[in-house]
């Protein structure tokens, strides 16, 4: 189970001592104070959820290009700013733990094949259409 956008928003807002709705606010009245925490939240959302930049941007009432800029900006700032990097590590540790699925290996596939659970043959209904 992955953290939701709302959980990431709430954890980031509390870290920066902001109201969670302020990060989703579409107005520019407190842009300087809220911009960096919002960028951090977008970065965390991209790293820890399966949501696209369009969905993340829509959640924060921003365009998807703004979301992409935020992700790239935070990634580059983390390399030169150790304080920001430590904040993001703290936030990542505060997120609900993700359930790690065991990766499927080739050995698992072979065992399933020998057990008859799957077939190695491709039926005609699964072939791509011929191009002439």
N, C-alpha and C positions, 0 to 999 in steps of 0.2 A: 504494500500500500504506500502510495506516494503522498507527500503533503499537498494540500490543496492551495490554490492561489490565495484564498481567504486566510489560511493559516500563515502563509509566508508574509502576507500583508500585515497581519496582526503582530507577528513576532518582530518584523522589521520596524514597525511603528513604535512598539514599546521600547525597543532598543534605543531608538533615537528620540524618545519621549514626545511622540506625536500622536494625534488621534488617527486611528486607522482609516477613517473616511477622508482625511486630508491627503493621503497618498493617492487616492482615487479621484480627488477633486479636479475638475476640468478647468477651473479658474486659475488665474495667474497671480492672485493677491499675495500669496506667500511662496512664490516660486523658488527663491534662493534657499530658503530654509528647508524646503521639501524636495527639491530636485535630486540631490544626491541620495537621500534615503529611498526615493522612488526608483532611481537607477539601480541601487543595490537590490531592492525587492524584485525588479525585473530580471536582474542577473540571476538571483537565486531561483526565481520561478523557471527560468530557462534551464538551469542546471539540474533542478530537482523534480521537475514535472515533465510530462510528455506533451505539454501544451505548445502550440506554435506561437510564433511572434505575433501573429494576428490576434489570437485569443488572449495572449498576455496583454497586448496593447489595448484591446477592447475592455479587459477587466480594469485597467488603470485609466481608462478614458483617454487613450493616446493612440496615435497612428502606429502601424507595425514598424515603420522606419525609425520612429522614435525609440521603440523597443530595441531594435537592432543596434542603434547608436548607443543606447544605455549599456547593453551587454558588452559591446566592444570597448566602450569607455572604461567600464569597471574592470574588465579583464586586463586592459593596459595599465590602469592605475594601480592594480594590485601588485604589479611587478616592481613599481617604484615607491609605493607608499605602504610601509609595513603596518602602520596603524589601521588603514583600511583593510588590509589583508587579515589582520587579527580580528577585526569586527566581523568580517564575513565568515571566518572560521567559527567564531562564537555563535553567530546566527545559524550556521549550518549545523552546529552541534545541538542547538536548541530546537531544531525542526524535529517533528515526529520521525522516529526511525523507519527506514524503508525496509520492507521485507525483501530480502535478497533471494532471488530464485536461483536454484542450482543451474549452472549452465549446461546445456545439452552438449554432449561430446559425440564424436564419431562412433565411439564404442557403444554409446546408448542407441544410436541409429542402427548399428549392426545387430545388437541384441534384439531390438524391436523387429528387424527384418527376419531374423532367424526364428523368432517367436511367432511369426505370421501376422503380427499386428499391422504391418504396412507392406505394401507391395513395391518392388523396385521397377515394375513395369509402368509405363505411361500409357493410359488408354487414349483412344482416338478423340474422345471428347475433351481431353486436356491438352491436345496439341494446338499450337498457334495456327491461325489460318495461313494457307499457302499463299505466297506472293509470286505472281508471274510477271 
